[in-house]
Amino acid sequence: MKRLASKYPEDAYEMVLNSELDLGEFLALVLYDDTYFNKICEKLSSYHNLDRILPLINDFTIPRAEYDGKNGLVKLAYTAFYKFYEGETDEEVIRDFHTNVSFTIDTNSKQLVFWFPLFS
């Protein structure tokens, strides 16, 4: 998944325009939707291979979002959990990451379009 496009709630977009809803909360309406949430976590996981082991990423937050009326950038922050199995002992490594995802808001088709980087 490099591109994610989804309809957005028009009333929520109006609230953003009227400064009644934070941009990050508006973006979360799409990014946290059940349709996309697990796919996004899998995509974030694919960025952080450690010794050929993909981490478990089961949540993310939106600490920053900005939009200039044409293009936007949203920062996704998340924690990656790595499990290594070495003989009889298990080792767990936890690392924090962030990924910037660009987006546009197409007001004609009422869609948010997110562009995930190929690599982070």
C-alpha positions in Angstrom: 0.0 0.0 0.0 1.6 3.2 -1.1 -1.6 5.2 -1.7 -4.6 5.3 0.5 -7.7 7.1 -0.6 -11.0 7.3 1.3 -14.1 9.4 1.5 -14.2 11.8 4.5 -17.1 13.0 6.6 -18.2 16.3 5.1 -19.4 17.6 8.4 -16.1 16.9 10.0 -14.3 18.8 7.2 -16.5 21.8 7.8 -15.6 21.6 11.5 -11.9 21.8 10.6 -12.6 24.8 8.3 -14.4 26.5 11.2 -11.6 25.6 13.7 -14.0 23.4 15.6 -12.1 20.2 15.0 -8.3 19.7 15.1 -6.8 18.6 11.8 -5.1 15.6 13.4 -8.5 14.4 14.8 -10.0 14.8 11.3 -7.3 12.7 9.7 -7.7 10.1 12.5 -11.3 9.6 11.4 -9.9 7.9 8.2 -6.6 6.5 9.5 -8.1 4.8 12.5 -11.0 3.4 10.5 -11.3 -0.4 10.7 -10.9 -0.7 7.0 -7.4 0.8 7.0 -5.9 0.6 10.5 -4.4 -2.9 10.3 -3.0 -2.2 6.8 -1.3 0.9 8.0 0.2 -0.9 11.0 1.5 -3.6 8.6 2.9 -0.9 6.3 4.7 0.8 9.2 6.1 -2.5 10.2 7.6 -3.2 6.8 9.8 -0.1 7.2 11.7 -1.5 10.2 13.2 -4.9 9.5 15.8 -5.7 12.2 18.0 -8.7 11.5 15.3 -9.9 9.1 12.6 -9.8 11.8 9.6 -7.5 11.3 8.3 -5.8 14.4 4.8 -5.9 15.8 3.2 -2.5 15.5 -0.3 -2.5 16.8 -1.0 1.2 17.3 0.1 4.7 16.2 -0.6 8.3 17.2 -0.8 11.5 15.3 1.4 14.1 17.1 1.5 16.6 14.3 -0.5 17.4 11.2 -0.3 20.4 8.9 -2.1 21.5 5.7 -1.5 24.5 3.5 -4.8 24.4 1.6 -3.2 22.2 -1.2 -0.8 19.7 0.4 -0.4 18.3 3.9 1.9 16.3 6.0 0.9 14.1 8.9 3.4 12.6 11.4 2.6 9.1 12.6 4.4 8.1 15.8 4.5 4.4 16.9 6.4 1.8 18.9 7.9 -1.3 17.3 8.2 -4.5 19.3 10.8 -7.1 18.1 10.9 -10.6 19.6 14.1 -12.7 19.1 14.1 -16.4 20.0 17.6 -17.5 20.9 17.6 -21.1 22.2 15.8 -21.1 25.5 15.7 -17.4 26.0 13.5 -14.7 24.4 14.8 -11.2 23.9 12.4 -8.3 23.3 13.6 -5.0 21.8 11.3 -2.0 21.8 12.0 1.1 19.6 10.1 4.3 18.9 9.8 5.6 15.4 7.9 8.2 13.4 7.0 8.4 9.7 5.8 11.4 7.8 2.9 10.8 5.3 1.9 13.4 2.8 -1.8 13.9 1.9 -4.2 16.0 -0.1 -7.8 16.8 0.4 -9.8 16.5 -2.7 -12.9 18.7 -2.0 -14.5 17.8 -5.4 -14.6 14.0 -4.8 -14.7 14.5 -0.9 -11.6 12.3 -0.5 -8.5 12.3 1.6 -5.6 10.8 -0.3 -2.5 9.7 1.7 0.8 8.9 0.1 3.0 6.6 2.2 6.7 6.6 1.6 8.2 3.6 0.0 10.8 3.5 2.8 10.9 5.5 6.0 
